[in-house]
Amino acid sequence: MNKVDLINAVAEMAGMTKVDARKAVDAIVDASKEELKKGGKIALVGFGTMSVVERPARQGRNPRTGKTIKIGAKKVVKFKAASNLLK
């Protein structure tokens, strides 16, 4: 499912126009981005939790040359699905 499919599904399930559904989906995405950029956590009961974790720097290997390279530390978004989501 891509963003357009999500907007169509929201519009149909909520009985709203596609324009209003697009605004709602965009607002949710924007609010989520801002919270995660601040290092916050988003918990949606029955769906899952998104949080930011920091990956430490590590050694890697260039698959083409076999040369060892240094991969820098970075922040990534982690998603943990709710237990009832996977049933």
LINMO-V547986 format. One record per residue. SS is DSSP state (H for helix, E for strand, C for the rest). PSI is psi in degrees with one decimal (999 if undefined). OMEGA is omega in whole degrees, 0 to 359 (none if undefined). Layout:
ss,psi,omega
SS,PSI,OMEGA
SS,PSI,OMEGA
This chain:
ss,psi,omega
C,129.6,176
C,-175.6,185
H,-41.0,180
H,-42.7,177
H,-40.4,178
H,-44.5,179
H,-44.5,178
H,-41.7,180
H,-42.6,179
H,-44.2,180
H,-43.1,181
H,-46.7,183
H,-34.8,183
H,-6.3,180
C,40.7,181
C,169.6,179
C,160.6,178
H,-32.3,178
H,-45.6,179
H,-38.0,178
H,-39.5,178
H,-43.3,179
H,-41.5,180
H,-46.6,180
H,-44.2,179
H,-39.3,179
H,-41.5,179
H,-44.5,180
H,-44.9,181
H,-43.3,179
H,-39.4,178
H,-44.5,179
H,-47.5,182
H,-42.9,181
H,-42.2,180
H,-34.8,177
H,-33.2,178
C,-5.1,181
C,13.3,182
C,-171.8,184
E,140.8,178
E,119.1,181
E,116.8,177
E,106.7,184
C,131.3,180
C,-7.8,179
C,-58.2,179
E,-174.9,183
E,134.0,175
E,136.7,178
E,166.5,179
E,129.9,175
E,153.2,179
E,125.6,174
E,130.8,180
C,163.0,175
C,149.1,181
E,169.0,176
E,139.3,177
E,-178.4,181
E,130.1,175
C,117.4,184
C,-25.1,181
C,-44.8,185
C,-19.6,183
C,-0.6,182
C,140.1,177
E,134.6,179
E,159.0,178
E,127.8,177
E,122.0,185
C,162.2,177
C,149.4,176
E,161.8,178
E,138.3,179
E,157.3,177
E,132.3,180
E,135.1,178
E,129.3,175
E,116.7,182
E,146.1,175
C,150.0,184
C,-35.2,181
C,-11.7,179
C,-33.5,185
C,3.4,182
C,999,none
